[in-house]
Amino acid sequence: MTMTWSLAAAGAGTEVSVTATDVPPGIDQADHEAGRASSPANLASYVEAAA
């Protein structure tokens, strides 16, 4: 599986886009989406704590 992250300026913040390719067939879409959603949330927490 390949995860591609893209960052773009968005007003006073940053828009983060994540694209997954070659996801193994054994990974449930709902589980994958939940895991993928948690990564940007964890990144935001980390960055905001450092500010």
mmCIF file of the N, C-alpha and C atoms, coordinates in Angstrom:
data_MODEL
# 
_entry.id   MODEL 
# 
loop_
_atom_site.group_PDB 
_atom_site.id 
_atom_site.type_symbol 
_atom_site.label_atom_id 
_atom_site.label_alt_id 
_atom_site.label_comp_id 
_atom_site.label_asym_id 
_atom_site.label_entity_id 
_atom_site.label_seq_id 
_atom_site.pdbx_PDB_ins_code 
_atom_site.Cartn_x 
_atom_site.Cartn_y 
_atom_site.Cartn_z 
_atom_site.occupancy 
_atom_site.B_iso_or_equiv 
_atom_site.pdbx_formal_charge 
_atom_site.auth_seq_id 
_atom_site.auth_comp_id 
_atom_site.auth_asym_id 
_atom_site.auth_atom_id 
_atom_site.pdbx_PDB_model_num 
ATOM 1   N N  . MET A 1 1  ? 0.853   -1.158 0.000  1.00 0.00 ? 1  MET A N  1 
ATOM 2   C CA . MET A 1 1  ? 0.000   0.000  0.000  1.00 0.00 ? 1  MET A CA 1 
ATOM 3   C C  . MET A 1 1  ? 0.904   1.227  0.000  1.00 0.00 ? 1  MET A C  1 
ATOM 4   N N  . THR A 1 2  ? 0.510   2.232  -0.743 1.00 0.00 ? 2  THR A N  1 
ATOM 5   C CA . THR A 1 2  ? 1.234   3.496  -0.800 1.00 0.00 ? 2  THR A CA 1 
ATOM 6   C C  . THR A 1 2  ? 0.296   4.606  -0.343 1.00 0.00 ? 2  THR A C  1 
ATOM 7   N N  . MET A 1 3  ? 0.777   5.393  0.620  1.00 0.00 ? 3  MET A N  1 
ATOM 8   C CA . MET A 1 3  ? 0.023   6.542  1.107  1.00 0.00 ? 3  MET A CA 1 
ATOM 9   C C  . MET A 1 3  ? 0.723   7.790  0.589  1.00 0.00 ? 3  MET A C  1 
ATOM 10  N N  . THR A 1 4  ? -0.012  8.636  -0.130 1.00 0.00 ? 4  THR A N  1 
ATOM 11  C CA . THR A 1 4  ? 0.534   9.877  -0.663 1.00 0.00 ? 4  THR A CA 1 
ATOM 12  C C  . THR A 1 4  ? -0.138  11.041 0.037  1.00 0.00 ? 4  THR A C  1 
ATOM 13  N N  . TRP A 1 5  ? 0.672   11.868 0.689  1.00 0.00 ? 5  TRP A N  1 
ATOM 14  C CA . TRP A 1 5  ? 0.176   13.026 1.437  1.00 0.00 ? 5  TRP A CA 1 
ATOM 15  C C  . TRP A 1 5  ? 0.473   14.274 0.635  1.00 0.00 ? 5  TRP A C  1 
ATOM 16  N N  . SER A 1 6  ? -0.521  15.157 0.529  1.00 0.00 ? 6  SER A N  1 
ATOM 17  C CA . SER A 1 6  ? -0.346  16.445 -0.141 1.00 0.00 ? 6  SER A CA 1 
ATOM 18  C C  . SER A 1 6  ? -0.743  17.547 0.832  1.00 0.00 ? 6  SER A C  1 
ATOM 19  N N  . LEU A 1 7  ? 0.060   18.601 0.872  1.00 0.00 ? 7  LEU A N  1 
ATOM 20  C CA . LEU A 1 7  ? -0.208  19.746 1.740  1.00 0.00 ? 7  LEU A CA 1 
ATOM 21  C C  . LEU A 1 7  ? -0.392  20.978 0.884  1.00 0.00 ? 7  LEU A C  1 
ATOM 22  N N  . ALA A 1 8  ? -1.393  21.795 1.221  1.00 0.00 ? 8  ALA A N  1 
ATOM 23  C CA . ALA A 1 8  ? -1.660  23.024 0.468  1.00 0.00 ? 8  ALA A CA 1 
ATOM 24  C C  . ALA A 1 8  ? -2.100  24.109 1.435  1.00 0.00 ? 8  ALA A C  1 
ATOM 25  N N  . ALA A 1 9  ? -1.642  25.333 1.185  1.00 0.00 ? 9  ALA A N  1 
ATOM 26  C CA . ALA A 1 9  ? -2.068  26.468 2.008  1.00 0.00 ? 9  ALA A CA 1 
ATOM 27  C C  . ALA A 1 9  ? -3.572  26.637 1.880  1.00 0.00 ? 9  ALA A C  1 
ATOM 28  N N  . ALA A 1 10 ? -4.226  26.902 3.014  1.00 0.00 ? 10 ALA A N  1 
ATOM 29  C CA . ALA A 1 10 ? -5.679  27.095 3.039  1.00 0.00 ? 10 ALA A CA 1 
ATOM 30  C C  . ALA A 1 10 ? -5.994  28.161 4.072  1.00 0.00 ? 10 ALA A C  1 
ATOM 31  N N  . GLY A 1 11 ? -6.061  29.393 3.632  1.00 0.00 ? 11 GLY A N  1 
ATOM 32  C CA . GLY A 1 11 ? -6.324  30.487 4.568  1.00 0.00 ? 11 GLY A CA 1 
ATOM 33  C C  . GLY A 1 11 ? -5.207  30.585 5.585  1.00 0.00 ? 11 GLY A C  1 
ATOM 34  N N  . ALA A 1 12 ? -5.566  30.512 6.863  1.00 0.00 ? 12 ALA A N  1 
ATOM 35  C CA . ALA A 1 12 ? -4.572  30.589 7.938  1.00 0.00 ? 12 ALA A CA 1 
ATOM 36  C C  . ALA A 1 12 ? -4.043  29.214 8.320  1.00 0.00 ? 12 ALA A C  1 
ATOM 37  N N  . GLY A 1 13 ? -4.452  28.176 7.585  1.00 0.00 ? 13 GLY A N  1 
ATOM 38  C CA . GLY A 1 13 ? -4.035  26.810 7.931  1.00 0.00 ? 13 GLY A CA 1 
ATOM 39  C C  . GLY A 1 13 ? -3.477  26.072 6.745  1.00 0.00 ? 13 GLY A C  1 
ATOM 40  N N  . THR A 1 14 ? -3.516  24.780 6.840  1.00 0.00 ? 14 THR A N  1 
ATOM 41  C CA . THR A 1 14 ? -3.008  23.898 5.796  1.00 0.00 ? 14 THR A CA 1 
ATOM 42  C C  . THR A 1 14 ? -4.024  22.799 5.531  1.00 0.00 ? 14 THR A C  1 
ATOM 43  N N  . GLU A 1 15 ? -4.314  22.573 4.257  1.00 0.00 ? 15 GLU A N  1 
ATOM 44  C CA . GLU A 1 15 ? -5.194  21.469 3.866  1.00 0.00 ? 15 GLU A CA 1 
ATOM 45  C C  . GLU A 1 15 ? -4.331  20.241 3.632  1.00 0.00 ? 15 GLU A C  1 
ATOM 46  N N  . VAL A 1 16 ? -4.705  19.129 4.242  1.00 0.00 ? 16 VAL A N  1 
ATOM 47  C CA . VAL A 1 16 ? -3.972  17.879 4.101  1.00 0.00 ? 16 VAL A CA 1 
ATOM 48  C C  . VAL A 1 16 ? -4.848  16.895 3.347  1.00 0.00 ? 16 VAL A C  1 
ATOM 49  N N  . SER A 1 17 ? -4.328  16.354 2.247  1.00 0.00 ? 17 SER A N  1 
ATOM 50  C CA . SER A 1 17 ? -5.035  15.332 1.472  1.00 0.00 ? 17 SER A CA 1 
ATOM 51  C C  . SER A 1 17 ? -4.219  14.049 1.508  1.00 0.00 ? 17 SER A C  1 
ATOM 52  N N  . VAL A 1 18 ? -4.901  12.930 1.671  1.00 0.00 ? 18 VAL A N  1 
ATOM 53  C CA . VAL A 1 18 ? -4.228  11.633 1.707  1.00 0.00 ? 18 VAL A CA 1 
ATOM 54  C C  . VAL A 1 18 ? -4.876  10.726 0.674  1.00 0.00 ? 18 VAL A C  1 
ATOM 55  N N  . THR A 1 19 ? -4.039  10.111 -0.156 1.00 0.00 ? 19 THR A N  1 
ATOM 56  C CA . THR A 1 19 ? -4.518  9.168  -1.157 1.00 0.00 ? 19 THR A CA 1 
ATOM 57  C C  . THR A 1 19 ? -3.831  7.828  -0.917 1.00 0.00 ? 19 THR A C  1 
ATOM 58  N N  . ALA A 1 20 ? -4.620  6.758  -0.875 1.00 0.00 ? 20 ALA A N  1 
ATOM 59  C CA . ALA A 1 20 ? -4.075  5.414  -0.694 1.00 0.00 ? 20 ALA A CA 1 
ATOM 60  C C  . ALA A 1 20 ? -4.234  4.636  -1.994 1.00 0.00 ? 20 ALA A C  1 
ATOM 61  N N  . THR A 1 21 ? -3.161  4.009  -2.428 1.00 0.00 ? 21 THR A N  1 
ATOM 62  C CA . THR A 1 21 ? -3.211  3.153  -3.613 1.00 0.00 ? 21 THR A CA 1 
ATOM 63  C C  . THR A 1 21 ? -2.668  1.776  -3.249 1.00 0.00 ? 21 THR A C  1 
ATOM 64  N N  . ASP A 1 22 ? -3.068  0.797  -4.015 1.00 0.00 ? 22 ASP A N  1 
ATOM 65  C CA . ASP A 1 22 ? -2.648  -0.593 -3.804 1.00 0.00 ? 22 ASP A CA 1 
ATOM 66  C C  . ASP A 1 22 ? -2.982  -1.083 -2.399 1.00 0.00 ? 22 ASP A C  1 
ATOM 67  N N  . VAL A 1 23 ? -4.193  -0.725 -1.928 1.00 0.00 ? 23 VAL A N  1 
ATOM 68  C CA . VAL A 1 23 ? -4.648  -1.173 -0.606 1.00 0.00 ? 23 VAL A CA 1 
ATOM 69  C C  . VAL A 1 23 ? -4.928  -2.670 -0.696 1.00 0.00 ? 23 VAL A C  1 
ATOM 70  N N  . PRO A 1 24 ? -4.365  -3.467 0.206  1.00 0.00 ? 24 PRO A N  1 
ATOM 71  C CA . PRO A 1 24 ? -4.594  -4.914 0.163  1.00 0.00 ? 24 PRO A CA 1 
ATOM 72  C C  . PRO A 1 24 ? -6.080  -5.237 0.308  1.00 0.00 ? 24 PRO A C  1 
ATOM 73  N N  . PRO A 1 25 ? -6.553  -6.263 -0.367 1.00 0.00 ? 25 PRO A N  1 
ATOM 74  C CA . PRO A 1 25 ? -7.979  -6.602 -0.340 1.00 0.00 ? 25 PRO A CA 1 
ATOM 75  C C  . PRO A 1 25 ? -8.481  -6.981 1.054  1.00 0.00 ? 25 PRO A C  1 
ATOM 76  N N  . GLY A 1 26 ? -7.634  -7.397 1.966  1.00 0.00 ? 26 GLY A N  1 
ATOM 77  C CA . GLY A 1 26 ? -8.063  -7.798 3.297  1.00 0.00 ? 26 GLY A CA 1 
ATOM 78  C C  . GLY A 1 26 ? -8.360  -6.635 4.234  1.00 0.00 ? 26 GLY A C  1 
ATOM 79  N N  . ILE A 1 27 ? -8.086  -5.406 3.805  1.00 0.00 ? 27 ILE A N  1 
ATOM 80  C CA . ILE A 1 27 ? -8.330  -4.242 4.664  1.00 0.00 ? 27 ILE A CA 1 
ATOM 81  C C  . ILE A 1 27 ? -9.722  -3.699 4.373  1.00 0.00 ? 27 ILE A C  1 
ATOM 82  N N  . ASP A 1 28 ? -10.580 -3.721 5.397  1.00 0.00 ? 28 ASP A N  1 
ATOM 83  C CA . ASP A 1 28 ? -11.947 -3.234 5.285  1.00 0.00 ? 28 ASP A CA 1 
ATOM 84  C C  . ASP A 1 28 ? -11.926 -1.725 5.026  1.00 0.00 ? 28 ASP A C  1 
ATOM 85  N N  . GLN A 1 29 ? -12.752 -1.244 4.102  1.00 0.00 ? 29 GLN A N  1 
ATOM 86  C CA . GLN A 1 29 ? -12.766 0.170  3.743  1.00 0.00 ? 29 GLN A CA 1 
ATOM 87  C C  . GLN A 1 29 ? -13.076 1.066  4.938  1.00 0.00 ? 29 GLN A C  1 
ATOM 88  N N  . ALA A 1 30 ? -14.049 0.691  5.754  1.00 0.00 ? 30 ALA A N  1 
ATOM 89  C CA . ALA A 1 30 ? -14.409 1.519  6.920  1.00 0.00 ? 30 ALA A CA 1 
ATOM 90  C C  . ALA A 1 30 ? -13.250 1.601  7.911  1.00 0.00 ? 30 ALA A C  1 
ATOM 91  N N  . ASP A 1 31 ? -12.575 0.475  8.155  1.00 0.00 ? 31 ASP A N  1 
ATOM 92  C CA . ASP A 1 31 ? -11.420 0.473  9.069  1.00 0.00 ? 31 ASP A CA 1 
ATOM 93  C C  . ASP A 1 31 ? -10.289 1.316  8.496  1.00 0.00 ? 31 ASP A C  1 
ATOM 94  N N  . HIS A 1 32 ? -10.071 1.201  7.204  1.00 0.00 ? 32 HIS A N  1 
ATOM 95  C CA . HIS A 1 32 ? -9.010  1.966  6.545  1.00 0.00 ? 32 HIS A CA 1 
ATOM 96  C C  . HIS A 1 32 ? -9.311  3.469  6.633  1.00 0.00 ? 32 HIS A C  1 
ATOM 97  N N  . GLU A 1 33 ? -10.545 3.854  6.393  1.00 0.00 ? 33 GLU A N  1 
ATOM 98  C CA . GLU A 1 33 ? -10.916 5.272  6.465  1.00 0.00 ? 33 GLU A CA 1 
ATOM 99  C C  . GLU A 1 33 ? -10.767 5.809  7.882  1.00 0.00 ? 33 GLU A C  1 
ATOM 100 N N  . ALA A 1 34 ? -11.128 5.014  8.883  1.00 0.00 ? 34 ALA A N  1 
ATOM 101 C CA . ALA A 1 34 ? -10.980 5.450  10.278 1.00 0.00 ? 34 ALA A CA 1 
ATOM 102 C C  . ALA A 1 34 ? -9.511  5.637  10.629 1.00 0.00 ? 34 ALA A C  1 
ATOM 103 N N  . GLY A 1 35 ? -8.678  4.711  10.222 1.00 0.00 ? 35 GLY A N  1 
ATOM 104 C CA . GLY A 1 35 ? -7.242  4.827  10.479 1.00 0.00 ? 35 GLY A CA 1 
ATOM 105 C C  . GLY A 1 35 ? -6.634  5.999  9.750  1.00 0.00 ? 35 GLY A C  1 
ATOM 106 N N  . ARG A 1 36 ? -7.063  6.196  8.530  1.00 0.00 ? 36 ARG A N  1 
ATOM 107 C CA . ARG A 1 36 ? -6.543  7.298  7.723  1.00 0.00 ? 36 ARG A CA 1 
ATOM 108 C C  . ARG A 1 36 ? -6.968  8.645  8.298  1.00 0.00 ? 36 ARG A C  1 
ATOM 109 N N  . ALA A 1 37 ? -8.151  8.726  8.858  1.00 0.00 ? 37 ALA A N  1 
ATOM 110 C CA . ALA A 1 37 ? -8.642  9.969  9.452  1.00 0.00 ? 37 ALA A CA 1 
ATOM 111 C C  . ALA A 1 37 ? -7.890  10.305 10.739 1.00 0.00 ? 37 ALA A C  1 
ATOM 112 N N  . SER A 1 38 ? -7.444  9.290  11.463 1.00 0.00 ? 38 SER A N  1 
ATOM 113 C CA . SER A 1 38 ? -6.759  9.549  12.730 1.00 0.00 ? 38 SER A CA 1 
ATOM 114 C C  . SER A 1 38 ? -5.370  10.137 12.518 1.00 0.00 ? 38 SER A C  1 
ATOM 115 N N  . SER A 1 39 ? -4.723  9.829  11.413 1.00 0.00 ? 39 SER A N  1 
ATOM 116 C CA . SER A 1 39 ? -3.370  10.343 11.181 1.00 0.00 ? 39 SER A CA 1 
ATOM 117 C C  . SER A 1 39 ? -3.321  11.863 11.090 1.00 0.00 ? 39 SER A C  1 
ATOM 118 N N  . PRO A 1 40 ? -4.176  12.515 10.286 1.00 0.00 ? 40 PRO A N  1 
ATOM 119 C CA . PRO A 1 40 ? -4.157  13.987 10.264 1.00 0.00 ? 40 PRO A CA 1 
ATOM 120 C C  . PRO A 1 40 ? -4.548  14.588 11.620 1.00 0.00 ? 40 PRO A C  1 
ATOM 121 N N  . ALA A 1 41 ? -5.448  13.932 12.339 1.00 0.00 ? 41 ALA A N  1 
ATOM 122 C CA . ALA A 1 41 ? -5.841  14.439 13.652 1.00 0.00 ? 41 ALA A CA 1 
ATOM 123 C C  . ALA A 1 41 ? -4.655  14.383 14.610 1.00 0.00 ? 41 ALA A C  1 
ATOM 124 N N  . ASN A 1 42 ? -3.899  13.306 14.570 1.00 0.00 ? 42 ASN A N  1 
ATOM 125 C CA . ASN A 1 42 ? -2.703  13.190 15.412 1.00 0.00 ? 42 ASN A CA 1 
ATOM 126 C C  . ASN A 1 42 ? -1.661  14.218 15.004 1.00 0.00 ? 42 ASN A C  1 
ATOM 127 N N  . LEU A 1 43 ? -1.491  14.435 13.723 1.00 0.00 ? 43 LEU A N  1 
ATOM 128 C CA . LEU A 1 43 ? -0.551  15.456 13.228 1.00 0.00 ? 43 LEU A CA 1 
ATOM 129 C C  . LEU A 1 43 ? -0.963  16.836 13.713 1.00 0.00 ? 43 LEU A C  1 
ATOM 130 N N  . ALA A 1 44 ? -2.234  17.154 13.633 1.00 0.00 ? 44 ALA A N  1 
ATOM 131 C CA . ALA A 1 44 ? -2.727  18.466 14.079 1.00 0.00 ? 44 ALA A CA 1 
ATOM 132 C C  . ALA A 1 44 ? -2.467  18.660 15.564 1.00 0.00 ? 44 ALA A C  1 
ATOM 133 N N  . SER A 1 45 ? -2.715  17.642 16.363 1.00 0.00 ? 45 SER A N  1 
ATOM 134 C CA . SER A 1 45 ? -2.470  17.725 17.805 1.00 0.00 ? 45 SER A CA 1 
ATOM 135 C C  . SER A 1 45 ? -0.999  17.995 18.079 1.00 0.00 ? 45 SER A C  1 
ATOM 136 N N  . TYR A 1 46 ? -0.139  17.314 17.373 1.00 0.00 ? 46 TYR A N  1 
ATOM 137 C CA . TYR A 1 46 ? 1.305   17.469 17.546 1.00 0.00 ? 46 TYR A CA 1 
ATOM 138 C C  . TYR A 1 46 ? 1.746   18.889 17.169 1.00 0.00 ? 46 TYR A C  1 
ATOM 139 N N  . VAL A 1 47 ? 1.301   19.362 16.019 1.00 0.00 ? 47 VAL A N  1 
ATOM 140 C CA . VAL A 1 47 ? 1.710   20.679 15.530 1.00 0.00 ? 47 VAL A CA 1 
ATOM 141 C C  . VAL A 1 47 ? 1.153   21.779 16.429 1.00 0.00 ? 47 VAL A C  1 
ATOM 142 N N  . GLU A 1 48 ? -0.097  21.659 16.836 1.00 0.00 ? 48 GLU A N  1 
ATOM 143 C CA . GLU A 1 48 ? -0.709  22.684 17.683 1.00 0.00 ? 48 GLU A CA 1 
ATOM 144 C C  . GLU A 1 48 ? -0.066  22.729 19.064 1.00 0.00 ? 48 GLU A C  1 
ATOM 145 N N  . ALA A 1 49 ? 0.383   21.600 19.581 1.00 0.00 ? 49 ALA A N  1 
ATOM 146 C CA . ALA A 1 49 ? 1.039   21.558 20.892 1.00 0.00 ? 49 ALA A CA 1 
ATOM 147 C C  . ALA A 1 49 ? 2.414   22.224 20.824 1.00 0.00 ? 49 ALA A C  1 
ATOM 148 N N  . ALA A 1 50 ? 3.062   22.155 19.661 1.00 0.00 ? 50 ALA A N  1 
ATOM 149 C CA . ALA A 1 50 ? 4.395   22.733 19.500 1.00 0.00 ? 50 ALA A CA 1 
ATOM 150 C C  . ALA A 1 50 ? 4.343   24.245 19.304 1.00 0.00 ? 50 ALA A C  1 
ATOM 151 N N  . ALA A 1 51 ? 3.179   24.769 18.957 1.00 0.00 ? 51 ALA A N  1 
ATOM 152 C CA . ALA A 1 51 ? 3.050   26.211 18.678 1.00 0.00 ? 51 ALA A CA 1 
ATOM 153 C C  . ALA A 1 51 ? 2.970   27.040 19.930 1.00 0.00 ? 51 ALA A C  1 
# 
